[in-house]
Each structure stands twice: as structure tokens, then as C-alpha cells.
Amino acid sequence: MKAKVEVFLKPGVLDVQGKAIEGALHGLGFGDVAGVRVGKTIEFDLKATDAEAARAEVKQMCERLLANTVIEGYRVEVGA
């Protein structure tokens, strides 16, 4: 079973990478760009066959390692 986790900074948390990319894009002439936010995607395979059990396991992984839940949120997708 495939799992995909998207980790992103919570609203209100300063995204330094996003600001740097936004500034660089402006410097390249893309002045209409605003509100750039940077996140990460983590994809992996699980041996689980039950989607709900897999989703619960991946959420535990996020809470314990994959996301800093003080400043980051996450989205989990689990599929065949």
C-alpha cells in the first residue's frame, strides 16, 4: 500500500524558505507571485492491507517523527 504525507508550516508561522523563493522570483521578473509557502512530501510503501489501519499508522509516524506538530501540519493519503 502506498502512503503519501505532505508536511507544511501552520498558518502564521514565518516561512523563511518561502520568503526567499518569493524574493528570488520577484528578482527574476515574476512580480505577481505572493504568499509562497514551502513544504515537503514524503512517500513510502506499507505492508498493510487495511487502508484505515494504514492511515492510523501513518498519522502516528507524523506525530512522532515526520512533522513537528508545534509548527507544522500534515496531510495523509493512503491508497493501493
C-alpha positions as CSV (number, residue, x, y, z in Angstrom):
1,M,0.0,0.0,0.0
2,K,1.3,3.5,-0.9
3,A,1.4,6.3,1.6
4,K,2.0,10.0,0.9
5,V,2.5,12.6,3.6
6,E,2.5,16.3,2.9
7,V,4.1,18.4,5.7
8,F,3.7,22.2,5.7
9,L,4.1,25.1,8.1
10,K,1.0,26.1,10.0
11,P,-0.6,29.5,9.1
12,G,1.1,32.3,11.0
13,V,4.5,30.6,11.2
14,L,7.1,32.5,9.2
15,D,8.2,30.5,6.2
16,V,11.8,31.7,5.6
17,Q,12.3,29.5,2.6
18,G,9.1,30.7,1.1
19,K,10.1,34.3,1.5
20,A,13.5,33.6,-0.1
21,I,11.9,31.9,-3.1
22,E,9.3,34.7,-3.4
23,G,12.1,37.3,-3.4
24,A,14.1,35.4,-6.0
25,L,11.0,35.1,-8.2
26,H,10.5,38.8,-8.0
27,G,14.1,39.3,-8.9
28,L,13.6,37.2,-12.0
29,G,10.6,39.3,-13.1
30,F,7.8,37.3,-11.6
31,G,6.4,40.2,-9.6
32,D,2.8,38.8,-9.3
33,V,3.9,36.0,-7.1
34,A,2.9,36.3,-3.4
35,G,2.4,34.2,-0.3
36,V,4.9,31.5,-1.3
37,R,5.0,28.6,1.2
38,V,7.4,25.6,1.1
39,G,6.6,22.1,2.4
40,K,7.8,18.6,1.9
41,T,6.3,15.4,0.5
42,I,7.3,12.0,1.9
43,E,6.2,8.9,0.0
44,F,6.7,5.3,1.0
45,D,5.2,1.8,0.8
46,L,3.5,0.0,3.7
47,K,2.8,-3.8,4.0
48,A,-0.6,-3.0,5.5
49,T,-3.7,-4.2,3.6
50,D,-6.3,-2.3,5.6
51,A,-6.5,1.4,4.5
52,E,-7.8,2.7,7.8
53,A,-5.2,0.9,9.9
54,A,-2.5,2.1,7.5
55,R,-3.8,5.7,7.8
56,A,-3.7,5.5,11.6
57,E,-0.2,4.1,11.5
58,V,1.0,6.9,9.2
59,K,-0.6,9.5,11.4
60,Q,1.4,8.1,14.3
61,M,4.5,8.4,12.2
62,C,3.7,12.0,11.6
63,E,3.0,12.8,15.2
64,R,6.2,11.1,16.4
65,L,8.8,11.9,13.6
66,L,7.7,13.2,10.2
67,A,6.2,16.5,11.4
68,N,7.0,19.0,14.1
69,T,3.3,19.4,15.2
70,V,4.0,22.5,17.2
71,I,4.7,24.5,13.9
72,E,3.7,22.1,11.1
73,G,0.5,20.5,9.9
74,Y,0.3,17.4,7.7
75,R,-2.0,15.6,5.2
76,V,-2.0,11.9,4.8
77,E,-3.0,9.9,1.7
78,V,-3.1,6.1,1.7
79,G,-4.0,4.0,-1.3
80,A,-3.4,0.8,-3.2
